Amino acid sequence: MGYHTERGLGLRRGLVGFDGYVEFMRLRREMELEVVQAISDAGLPVLMVAVGPSRREASRRAEQAAVRAFLADHLGLVRGMPRAGRPDTLPVA
């Protein structure tokens, strides 16, 4: 908890203890969603994948397929290999 409450944003906001940690995580989520919205509003591609502790294998594979498809569409990656003319892209495992 101290990692979040005793430095940076947590320190500036005076967050302490468990309640401070929870507030930090709430603030962080709010800021991250604002960033994602700004990226989306700018017309850049955004992929959001909801994850949770009770995922089944089929769900996990579907999420991985969605991420791979997004990377293929927007970074030129196909089946782990960079598209011709895009040597700066990284393969997806």
C-alpha positions as CSV (number, residue, x, y, z in Angstrom):
1,M,0.0,0.0,0.0
2,G,2.8,2.4,0.8
3,Y,4.1,2.1,-2.7
4,H,0.9,3.9,-3.8
5,T,0.2,6.2,-0.8
6,E,3.6,7.3,0.2
7,R,4.8,8.8,-3.0
8,G,3.7,10.8,-6.0
9,L,-0.1,11.1,-6.3
10,G,-0.8,9.4,-3.0
11,L,1.5,11.7,-1.2
12,R,0.2,14.8,-2.9
13,R,-3.4,13.8,-2.1
14,G,-2.5,12.9,1.5
15,L,-3.7,9.3,1.1
16,V,-2.9,7.0,4.0
17,G,-3.6,3.4,4.9
18,F,-6.1,1.0,3.3
19,D,-8.6,3.7,2.6
20,G,-5.9,5.8,0.9
21,Y,-4.9,2.9,-1.2
22,V,-8.5,2.3,-2.3
23,E,-8.8,6.0,-3.2
24,F,-5.5,5.9,-5.1
25,M,-6.7,2.9,-7.2
26,R,-10.0,4.7,-7.9
27,L,-8.2,7.9,-9.0
28,R,-5.8,5.8,-11.1
29,R,-8.6,4.0,-12.8
30,E,-10.3,7.4,-13.5
31,M,-7.1,8.8,-15.0
32,E,-6.4,5.7,-17.1
33,L,-9.9,5.8,-18.6
34,E,-9.6,9.5,-19.4
35,V,-6.3,8.7,-21.2
36,V,-8.0,5.9,-23.2
37,Q,-10.9,8.2,-24.1
38,A,-8.5,10.9,-25.2
39,I,-6.6,8.4,-27.4
40,S,-9.9,7.2,-28.9
41,D,-11.1,10.8,-29.5
42,A,-7.9,11.5,-31.3
43,G,-8.8,8.7,-33.8
44,L,-6.1,6.3,-32.6
45,P,-7.0,2.6,-32.3
46,V,-7.7,1.4,-28.8
47,L,-8.2,-2.1,-27.5
48,M,-9.7,-2.7,-24.1
49,V,-9.8,-6.3,-22.8
50,A,-11.7,-6.9,-19.5
51,V,-9.9,-9.5,-17.3
52,G,-11.0,-11.1,-14.2
53,P,-10.0,-13.9,-11.8
54,S,-12.6,-16.4,-13.0
55,R,-11.7,-16.7,-16.7
56,R,-12.2,-20.0,-18.4
57,E,-9.7,-21.3,-21.0
58,A,-12.0,-20.6,-23.9
59,S,-12.5,-17.0,-22.7
60,R,-8.7,-16.6,-22.3
61,R,-8.1,-17.9,-25.9
62,A,-10.8,-15.6,-27.3
63,E,-9.2,-12.6,-25.5
64,Q,-5.8,-13.6,-26.9
65,A,-7.2,-13.9,-30.4
66,A,-8.8,-10.4,-30.0
67,V,-5.5,-8.9,-29.0
68,R,-3.6,-10.6,-31.9
69,A,-6.2,-9.4,-34.4
70,F,-5.9,-5.9,-33.0
71,L,-2.1,-6.0,-33.3
72,A,-2.4,-7.4,-36.8
73,D,-4.7,-4.7,-37.9
74,H,-2.9,-1.8,-36.3
75,L,0.7,-2.8,-36.1
76,G,1.0,-4.9,-39.2
77,L,1.6,-8.1,-37.3
78,V,0.3,-11.4,-38.7
79,R,0.8,-14.7,-36.9
80,G,3.7,-13.3,-35.0
81,M,5.6,-12.1,-38.1
82,P,6.1,-8.4,-39.0
83,R,4.4,-7.4,-42.3
84,A,6.8,-6.7,-45.2
85,G,8.1,-3.2,-45.1
86,R,7.6,-2.9,-41.3
87,P,10.8,-4.1,-39.8
88,D,10.3,-2.0,-36.7
89,T,7.3,-4.1,-35.5
90,L,7.6,-6.8,-32.8
91,P,6.3,-10.3,-33.2
92,V,3.5,-11.4,-31.0
93,A,4.1,-14.7,-29.2
